[in-house]
Amino acid sequence: MCAKRWFGFLFAAVAVVGLLGVGWHYSSPAFTRGPYLQESTPTSIVIRWRTARPARTAVRYGLSPDQLALRETSHMADTDHGVRLSALQPGTRYYYTIDAPHMAPWRKPQTHSFVTPPQSGSPAPVRIWVLGDSGTQRREQRAVREAFYQFSRPRPADLWLMLGDNAYRKGTDTEYQNALFDFYSDLLCAAPLWPTLGNHDARSADSATQTGVYFDIFNLPAQGQCGGVMSGTEAYYAFDHADIHFVCLDSEGSDRSPDGPMLTWLKQDLARNQQPWTVAFWHQPPYTKGSHDSDKESPMQEMRAHALPILEAAGVDLVLSGHSHTYERSYLLDGHYGSSDTFSGSMIKNRGDGRPDGSGPFVKPAGNQPHAGTVYVVAGSSGQSSRLNATPHPAMCVSLNVAGSLVLDVAGLRLDARFLDESGHVRDHFVILKEQEGGSGHGG
């Protein structure tokens, strides 16, 4: 009887404590997503996360993991949370944790960290990880991830780009949870992610209304708050990181016509760009003979015919796309806007392979000189590889039916690109050098 009375008393005590919300694990909201970093600038960053049930949460942060004296509260008592940290110092490492009320005392919040970008225009070294069509949840996706993590252990990525089809098959919230948030949690909390919309993501999202899963889960700089001209939409946008200007276009749900809002904005943005390097990215490639054929699908035809003349006239250095589950890399090109049978050798600015240990790097004049040449990369094999046409696209210097990802390192006047396969081997590499202002030196 004594034992029964004791257990009865214990049960009642637990019930009362639970009703009072005092520190028991079921009164503390479980973190189910994140944290993940968005809209990074030299002086600010957005941190987002999700809890299993509505709750008020906050970010504590500071310059040391032992001194998190600053605090920013998420004012949404909801399951999806986000705060913007402001008045940060450029090029500085910050430590942070996510706090929730009634956190069980034995559950110490995990401490994460990030580094703010340097001042815009700084020639500081930048590492960028590029993933295309990664969201398959297949063996290849895991192998590609592990290969990059091993490769980048001595030098982690500063930011990363996703080239669309980020979550198969329909871009649902559950698919994003499995293929992105659970899969890359270690990187999401440490380096800002900049995505573009793929055709599979677009099955649950609408560019015209900026609604659906893709637009719900990402904060993207529609107001130009991260550099560049405001686009007024999260479907396409621009941002700066160090001395690189990035332009994200929407090949899926936005108007691709020459005088439509997207390409009108693109002209304005590039006209004001003063950064030494410019990288553009979107989902459907202008040139490919992989699992898709750029001669046969209208989004690719229209992006090639309408966007490329604008980009090349503005001196864009590198264009990144996915969609085809292959790796294809062009020569230094200018002026090819039609089908592959209209390609001619005169459109190749440099017939070399771009490799320092081959025929030499691609060399371009300083600044954003019009029609100085652009390199086009299809990197759509980060989740799987599939067929490659027996006859490669004539614009391509390299064509591989191999799963992998692209690593970009930019330092001063030098851009190094490496295609890393799922086993960690570098299967392609090339370099772009910019000449020094007022001279012929190649820098870097």
Steps between C-alpha positions, in 0.01 A plus 500: 500500500782735589658441159168562326444823696855615412449437128162671516657804660778506240250476215296788643812711545605442142153597379503824702848592379393434145194720535713778644742470208805462722796372310380156390600392152149489360442866598808605302445534123721264299709655223406326177678718242811710494645726593577615147653821369350739244559848354856537622664843470815648660287648782192275527365148461165322526480185712198271465384183676190293573352355816255212537239722659444877526734671744688821562868448426810716468859513378779574746827598330840656549867493406584208729317173568525580870368857470168502315384826651297626202144380449240527224152359555279343236174683550298232325358253751478246223678190375706687237738756647748752372700800615727749329822576684617853420794730582747215449866549409620396150726197469438395859411166659191503721378222726131438568243271656122467467318526833146394584296553818477213749805336348578187699807571716686195366449616142770761455443699177747414226743776404556575131705763320517692174734755343358820353614587145778757462418849381355508150782531248758335724739262316490259796499129403153345459404133471165411339341155485265445205237224498263423215194271515619370833173418673461134404571340840692237307836342566666743259379803694655367817827408328528844335442667835762290679752557220465875536509492880826305485646729232403819683597397852811725500308784329118500547259671262413866562170465315323248280271505199223257409418491129143373530320169544608533859235250617349223287242427374260784566688733730267436792584613851565138605730445201692817588529380858647167391715612206626833631449578868576155639763428235720811526432611859871540580548749216166681520581635845846622398484639143221692323309315229389676180258289291326523166169345399501174300216343306439244777503773768251694287242221535425633848587868447380786282741771385229749402344507846816405694303233684562135576764299679811649334394856584386403849829345609753744347568868569631650177597866440212639294574854621868505406599479866801277423642702211391573147176651372175400671302255291175528694467120504665203667475306173816675372746717687860620535750508784867583563759303692848653525591604143249269326160606370251212476185506289231235549246469217177299481476270197176342623211730591609851401461673166806421288423747219760766411286790623339317792552605864779250574730584211423871527613480862808298394613778267461760775681290758798418279527862380564609861730212591856606584626173647807342334325160471146415390337158528147423375301188583164343423358154442457425128831525310546683170727221370466129578490160337438301816179367649343807339572656161526878480391487137162350588354671808365854492626623841858420398451647154355821640764544770770451236343737247390773739712494817843415356536813282436714809744304716778495240460871423552566872817289520361222721777251576322177592149355449388201709198277434366154580201309357709254297641237737848534356808717527570708190743791477546735206791679342521876552206601279321800356217544255327160472127550546348240268478123468812285512516466119559877476808487723825604332863518602490879485284494815789353703707782652768259619539151351701374796379288791545771762735287710832634635646151447347478152476772237490773765236696692228704336612864513256790495552877517447678831154620587179394330604538139218422254527177302833400654379142540293291742542143629179293525473208741225238534537352849176304532639171628519565874221253574533257211664466161321386188543482128735711293452541127754309293577828323574775757377853447759678284525782755636257757866437576416225755194272526472237776224263608620502862338597832673789673504866599690815409739686731589861418785690664531870423796700628587839359525476122489120484205258490570127541226247420514127579245232427516249784348157432320282754827325589679826572707511180540824306370410154521844343661828591548837338618849591386847394747783549421870483770735373620774731346844451723700266733210425532151363580319824273215595499542876428228751 
